[in-house]
Amino acid sequence: MGEKDIKNTHVTTFLLTTTLFCIGIIIGMSMTRIRVEYLDGDISSLKENIEAVELGFLLTFTLENSSCPYLQNQLDSISELADEVGGRIVSLEKNEQMDNSAYISMKKDFMLIRLKYWILTERFKKNCNSNLTTVLYFYSIRDCDECGDQGTVLDYLQSKVDELYIFPVDAFENLTIMSTIRNIFDIDTTPSIVIDGSTMFEGLQNRETLTQLLCEKYENNLDIC
Amino acid sequence: MNLTLGLFLGLYFAILYVTLYWLVAFLKNRERIKKDPKPTRFPKISVLIPVYNDCNNVEKAISSCKELDYPKVEIVVINDGSTDDTMSVCKKIEGVKLIDKSHTGKANSLNVGLKRATGEIISVLDADSYFTKDAFRNMVGYFDDPKVGAVMPIARVSSSKNIIEKIQWIEYILSMFMRKVMSEIDSLYLTHGVGTLFRKSLLEEVGEFDEKNLTEDLEISLKIVDAGYSIAASINAVTYTRPANKFKELFHQRLRWNVGLLHNVKKFKHMFFNKKLGNLGMFVLPLSVIWVPLLLFLTYMMYSDTVNSFVRFVRNTLLVNFDWSYLLKDILEFDILFSTSIVTLFTWMFAALFIVTVVVTLHSMSLSSEENKKAVFYTIPYAMFYTAMMSLFWVAAIGVWLVKGGGRKWEKRI
């Protein structure tokens, strides 16, 4: 093979590599854009649902009309989508180290929705004398080795106990309301959980501990007891 | 763009370029790969068989030389101070020039044999290897070109019973393909001891085999290309060699090869980025070194994702007390749109490399008229373990080389 042929081989390879590389970059960028748009759509839909629940609350407590079953249905309908969006937000941040302004603002929006959802659920429990259990779970994506384990334990228990509602929030999200909540419950480490808006646990709480707590609350009337 | 992302993208580009380079080189030469030049003359060939404590295999090596379909073959067996029955086995075989000497190593044995050989062409055959009948006829035509200094046959493994041998079966068949492509672009810089032919006059010109070198076959090859000659490879000339059949044996063999490569890189550093050597000096030789950190990085990225996922799965299994219904649901709910990361891209790359491995293996098998079609399934253990094993061997080799250097004096200790 002559020198010219060898040079041609390098030129062909370079052009081919550059083309494939650019295609890869374009696909990667498009995927990111699709993901962000997808999440944006989900967050808008969550916002609308939360507003609908808020209106339901106003209606119920303003007209003293007892629509607790309706409100519970509304809260249930949000739960699945909120969990899905939460998982995706964590994936994006973990896998792609997303730190652009669009993502930051989207994540803030979502954290506000989640806190609002938690507050509404607490309010629902109080006003409708509900026996639901809420867990406000403070995690952080970086520098928290046990957060993955805590997430798994809570997700597992949620899949087994219909009465259990989990609200994972990024403990160090730059939001005034987050700092306020952290101060109220004296949270300065992750993972931490707040059960039923009152009992705070710091560090990883394993399946056995949380199962015992739930069984005590529900007088062993749960499948997991 | 941050530094880490830039580094990742640069490495992607480099790995993609190298992979595509060989593909383009193959496609440009695909017509020539199967063909060997027809010999116009049949010069006398002396086969040097250095043997040390290998009485079980040497008989087969010698008889394969006798069965060669070639008019003028001289067999020179050099007993390198064996302490087993090697000498008595060799004595019983007629038509062999037998040299008995004290144990001084392979390179010295070859140099002793070289002095006694009378052929115009020298072939080096390890005692645990053997020729197929038409190997020389397929190779000798390359010597019609005066610029060709050596011709390498395709070495295959003679056994593929256990997983270590199966992995090497694929490795050898893929390297056969690669070396043929390298020879077509005048960039082949290595030979092996499984039947390679050398011009005797050239061996004398460049200075015989280096007795202090761990990989004397690589050293002599580099001397040949450094002297301005090229090394050809024939895909139709097939030889067989016994593969390492235990991990420990493979580890020691590769440690020797890798330390030998590092030592020779240092010895022949003037050849790297040497414009006079063209593509070999400017691209192929530097690549042989740059490829090592690339391989280590690629292995780390490919396996770290898989290992992390496995560790995560085991942890989750323990955390939920082996509740398989939950674990299965968790797996089935895998969110493909949001789970792809720069790390999982390496898993995709791993999958793509596996497909390339299968395709190239099938093509190589077809080129070499392989009858054992089931052998393509050996690509599975190859894909799973090869890069990890090679990385381990490289890490060990770099460690040994940095601490102890690359000379022959360390061979016994490694």
Interface residues (C-beta under 8 A of the other chain):
Chain A: M1 E3 D5 I6 N8 T9 H10 T12 T13 F14 L16 T17 L20 F21 G24 I25 M31 I34 R35 Y38 E84 G87 R88 S91 L92 K94 N95 E96 G148 D149 T152 V153 D155 Y156 S159 K160 N206 R207
Chain B: L9 Y12 F13 L16 Y17 L20 Y21 V24 A25 K28 N29 E184 I185 D186 G278 N279 F283 R312 R315 N316 L319 V320 N321 D323 Y326 K329 D330 D335 L337 F338 S339 T340 S341 I342 V343 T344
